[in-house]
Amino acid sequence: MNTKIRKITALTLAILTVGAFTSCGEDKPEDIRDSQEEAENDTPADEPITLTLDTPYNIGSLASAVAEYNRSQDDYIIELKSRYTTSEFQEDPELWKKSFNELKLDMVSGKTADIIAVEPHLMGMFVDLGMFTDMYALMEQYDGVKKEELLPNILEGFEVDGELPAISYGFYIRTAAAKTRYVGEDAESWTPEQAMAAYNAMPDDLTFLQDGDTSQLVWYMTKTAQFSYIDEESSTCNFTDSSFVDMLELACGNPKGGNIGEDDMVKQLILNAFGGQAADFYSQFGGEDVTFVGFPSEDGYGAAGSSAMMFGISESCQNKEGAWDFICYLLSKRYQRDLLESDMNRYFPILKEVFDEQAFEQDTEALSHDNMWYFLVQTYENNPDADLTPEQAQQKLYDYLTTLKFTPYYGRYGTTELENIISEECQAAAAGGSTAQECADLLQNRISIYLSERA
């Protein structure tokens, strides 16, 4: 598991830490704590306890989940904070940034809600500040979902230093696959060296990357650069003395565009939910055996993982049992099963029982375009000499999804600034604005400065 820790300035840490804990536990002044205890004691025993949930944008799926949870039991009421209406967000797409800044301001000033819900790349900054409760501790202390009930490789991707400060109810994978006869069985989550060797050895009538012009090939080859060549824990990077220069030079010198060969060696895939798209890898390769090569990576993180909205329980929450009960609802069989049938069917469930149930369920009576087995069976029927049966193809996909190294947005839920710097310089090289070595030197300099300023 990657435990690289993003650094923040001492001033920011001091300000946010003070703000985050002014309403928390033993750090509260006695009069404030006493008044809260009196308020809790004044609440009739049969009245539900209200918990607050704050999010920058009140999307429909989250509002529906909250409403359904509130109807499902009588002990707690989740109060969803809404700063702007749906119509206001539609009229001004940039309004969510203002809403997110307001959420941060509330947290700085000690007005942290009981539960925070944001996208993965936004959750990371709060996790870095230690503002959330370790959910593993809550699993041990209270009833509800247990660690062993969740997909272990996906759960590990949400961990930070052995703790679970935030979690999501679903995930998806952006990856790539190649015909095994071209790359071999040992190329799963391949290294830059393996990818470059396959490129140099491919037949003349073969295109390396589907729709792979120079810009796309550079993007594909450098997709994991943030994770492979940057160590945020030590605030160091290594773009100049590594495989990065050779890989970028190969990509920039790509003499082939996309769609010129008879076949493509590598096809990019998005795997999300056990519907048609999850089985599409099989039909794209005409029923041939495939290897999930992913993106070239130095340490096996070849799949670009991502998740649905992430949830964290604030350390200042006065009723963590109730907050955990809501998280457990999102991870329950009832809610996880609904993911496939709702407008959130872009995600695989992380509850193992439901994941297995959806993966192996075969509707042989009425196969439809929404059923992955439709595509598996159709591909097999259209390719009678296929290397894999539908069952074998499904098992291959299942094994890959349950064993891959998962981390949302490559490390602590993503660092947008670093990703932007890498993309900017690499695409400049792809356009001929710099050589591979010059690009590496620029990245080494820019990112070293960035990391030192955050240390």
N, C-alpha and C positions, 0 to 999 in steps of 0.2 A: 504494500500500500504506500502511496506517496504521502509523505508528511511534510512537504515543503511548506514553509510558513511565510506568508507575505508580511513584510515589515510595514509599519506605519510610523509616522513621526511621533516623537515624544509628546509634543504639544497636543496633537490630535488625540492620542491615547489618554492623556491626562484629562482633557476636557470631556471626552466621551465616557471615560470610566466614571468620573465623578457624576455625570448626568445619569448614567445607566444605573448607578447603585444608590442614588439618593433616596430611592423608595424601596430599598431592598433589605429585608431581614434585619440583622444586628446593626447595620449602618444607619438605621432610621433613628431620629431623635425619639426619646421616650414618649413625648406627647403625641407625636404622629402615630406611633405604633399603638398606643393606648386607644386613640380615637378610632383606629381601624378595627381593633379588637372589639370595642364597644359597638361599632356599627355592625360587625358580623354577629355579635351576640343579640343585637336587636332584630335580626332577620328571623322570622318565624321558621321553625324547623321544616315545615312542609312547603316552604317557598323555594323555587329553584334558584341556584346561585348563578349570578351573571358573570360571564367572562368576556373580555374584549378581544377582538381580532382586528389587527390593523394591516392594511395592504395599500399600496399606492393606487391600485386600480381595481375597482369592484367588478371583476369579470363575471359573466353570467354563470359559468360553471361553479365558481367558488360560492357565489350567493345561493345557488341551488343546493350545494353541499351543506352549507350552514343551515338553510331552512329545513332540509330533510333531517339533519341531525337534531335540530330543536324539536321536531315533531316525533322523533324516534324514542325519546326518553323524557323523564320529568325532573331529573336532578339538576341539570344545567341549561342555561340559555347562553348561546354565543351571540354576542352583539357585534355585528360587522360594521366597522367604521367606514363611512362613505363620504369622501370630501367633495366629489363631483358626480354628477349624474352621467349615465351612459351616453345620453345625447350630447353632453358637453365634451366628453372624451372623443366622440365621433366628429364633432365640429372642429376640435383642436387636438390633433394627434400628439402634439408636443406637451399636452397638459399633464401627461403621466410623469414627466420629469419634475414638474412643479410639485405634483402630489408626492413623489418620492422624497424630494427635498424637505417637504413638510413633515413627512414621517421621520426622517433623520433628525429634524429639529425637535420634534416631540421626544425622541429618545435621548437627545443631548440634554434636554431640560427636565429629564426625570419623569416624563409622561408615557413611559413605555407601556404598550398594551400587553396583555397576558400572552397573546400569541401573535407572532409576526409571520406574514406570508408574502414572499417576494420571489422573483425569478432567481435561478442559481447564481448567476454572475453578480447579482446584487446582494444575495445572502452572504457571500464570502466576506464582505467588509465588516458585517456585524459579527460573524463568527470569529474573525481575527481579534475582536475586542473582548472576547469571552463573555458575551452578553446573554448566552443561552444555557439552559440546563442540559446536562448530559442525559439523554433519553435512555441510555442503557441502565442508568441508576433508577429511572422511573419504571423500566420494565421489571427490575428486581423488586421494587417496592410495592407496586400496584398491580392489580389485575389488568388483563388486556393482552395485546399482542406481545409475543416473546421473540427474542432474537432468532432462535432456531426456526421460526415460522417464516422468515423472510429470506429472499434469495441472498446467500452469503456474499457473492462477488459484487452484487449491486450495493448491498448494505455497506460493504467495506469502502466503496467509493465515496460514501457520505461521511465516513469517519474522519476525525481530526485527532491525532495523537492518542488513538485508542478510545476516544469518546465519540458520542453521537450527538452533536449540537443541533443538527437539523436533518430533516428527512423529507422525501417526496413520496407521493403515492404511485408514481409511474415513471417509466424511463423509455428512451429510444436510443438507437445506435445508428450513427453514420459510419459506414465502413466501405470496404471494397473487396471484391473477390476476383479470382482468376481460375481458368481451367487448370486442373491439377496436372494435366499432361504437359503444360508449359512450365509450371513453377515447382511442382513436386509437393509432396505431403508435408514437408518440413518448413514450408514458407508461411505458415499461419502467423499473423502479426509479424511480418518480416522486417528485417533490419534494413537500413539504407544500403548496406553492401549487397544484400540479397536482391533488392530492387534494382540496383544498378547493374548487377550481373545478369539479371533476367532481361533488362533492357538491351544490353549489349549482345546478348545471345539470341534474341528473337529473330524469326525469319523475316525476309524483306517484305513479304506481303502482309505482315502483321503490324497493326497500330498498337502502341503500348497502352494508351489510355483512351477509353471511350470519349469521343468529343474532346480529345486532348490536344488543343492548340498549345502554344508555348505558355501562355498565361495560365491555363488550366493545369498544365503539367507542373509548372513551378508551384502553384497552389497545392497540388496533390503531394509533391515531394517534400514541401516544407510545412505541411499541416501540423505536425507534432513538434515543430522547432521550439516552441515555447516550453514544452515539457522536456524535450531531449537535451537542449543546450543551455538551459538556465536553471541554476540552483538558487531558488529564492531564500532558502534557509541560510545559506552562507553569503548571499548577495553577490554571487559570481555568475559569469556566463562564459561559454566557450564556443564561439562561432568560427574562429580563425584556425584553431588547431584541432579539427575534428572532421567528420565525414561531411559536414555541412557544405563546404566549398565545392567538393567534388560532385555532390548531389545537385547543387544549384547550377553548377557549370554544365552538367549533363542536361538538365531540364531546359536551360536557356539556349543550349545548342541543338535542341530537338529539331531535326530536319523534317519531321513529319507532322502534319496537322491531323485533325480528327477526320474520321469518315473517309479515309483514302485507301485503307487496306480492306482485305476480305474479311478480316476478323479483328477483334480487340483483345489484347491480353488481359487488361484490367478493366473491370466495370465497377463504378461506384454504386453503392446501395444505401438506402435508408430503410432500416428495419424497425417497424413500430406497430405493435399489436398483431395478434394472430389473425389478420385478415389477408386479403389478396396480396398486399405489398410484401408481407413477410415471406411469402412463397415465391415471389417474383424472381428471386435469385436463380431458382431452378429453371424457370422457363427462359430466362435471358441467355442461359448457356446451353439451351437445346437438350437438356437432360443429361449433360455430361457432368462428371464428378468435378467439384470445385474446391478450392482452398480459400479460406477467408484471410487474404493477405493484409487487409487493413491499409493504413497509411504507414510509410516507412518510419520506424521508431527505434530508438536506441535501447529501450528497456521494456519492450513488450506491450506498451500501451498503444496498440495499433488502431483501436476503435475510438472514434470521437464520441464519447458518451454524452448524453444530456438527459434532463429530467423535466418533469412538469414542475409547477410551482412548488417551492420548498417552504417548509414550516419549521419554526423554532419557538420554543417555550421560554419566555423571558425569565431570567433569574429573579426578577422582582415580582413575579406572579405569586399571589398569596394563596392560590388554590391549584397547585401543580397537578393534583390528582384529577381535577376536572378538566384542565387543559390537556392532560395526557389522554383522558377519555375521548376527547374530540379527535386527537391524532389517531387513536385506535379505531375510531369510526372510519377514517379515511383508509385505514389498512385492513378493514374488516372484509370478510368474504362477500358480504352484501354489496359494499361499495366497490370493491375491486372487480366483481363480476359485472357491475354496471358500466365499467370503463369501456368494455368492448362494444356495448350497445348505445352508449351516449355520444354526445358531440366531443368527448374527450378520447375517442378511440385512436388517437395518435400515439398512445402509450401502451407498453407492456405493463401488466400489474407486477408489483414486487412481492406480493404474498405468494409464497411458493405453491401452496395448494391450488390457488386459482390459476397461476401461471401454468402448472402442469395440466390442470383440467382443460384449459383453453388450447394448450399445445397439442394434446393427444385426442381431443374430442373430434370424432369423425361423424359428420352428418351424411350418412350414405343414402338416406331416403330423399333428401332434397338439397343437393349441393348447389350453392349459389355463389355469385361473384363476391360475396362478403365472407366466404368461407375459404380458408387457406387450402383446404383439401381439394377444392375445385381446381385450383391452379396446379397442384401437385399431380392430381389424376389426369387432368387434361394434357399436361406436358408429357407425362408418361405415355398416354395414348397416342399423342402426336409424334412421339419418338420411341417406337417399339424397341429400338436397340439402346435405349438410355442406360447409362452406367448405374443409375440409382433407381430403386423403386420409390414410390411416394413415401413409404414408411422410412426408408433409409435417408431420403432427402430431409424429411422432417426431423429425424433423429440427429442428423448432422447440424441442422440449424439450432436445435435445442441444446446440443452439447456446446456449440460455440457461444450461445447467449449466456449459458450458465457457468462458463469457465473463463470468459474473457476478463481482462483487467479493466475495470470500469472506473472512470473518474469524470464527473461532469465538467465539461469545458477545460479539460486538461489541468487539473490542479486547483484545489481549494475553491471549486466552483467557478473559476475563471478570472483572468485579469485582462480586461478589455484593452487597457493602455498598451501592454506588452504585445498583445495580438495585433493591434493596429500598427505599431512600430515595425514589426516583422513583415506584415503584409505590405506596408508602404514601400519599404526598401526592396523587398523581393520582387514586387511587381515593377518597380523602376528598373531592376535588372532584367526582367523579362522583356521590357520594352526597349532594351538596349541603352538605357541611361547609365549603367555601370556594369563592370565585370563582376563575376561571381566573387572574386577576391575582394574587390572594392566594396561590394555589398556586405560581405562578412566583416570587413574592417569597420564600416559605418555602423553595423549592428553592434559589434563589440563595444564601440565607443558610446553609442547612444544608450544602450541598455545598461552598461556599466555605470554611467552617470545616473540613470533612472534608479537603479538598485541602491546606489550609494546615498542618494537623496532620501530614500525611504528607510534606510537602515537606522 
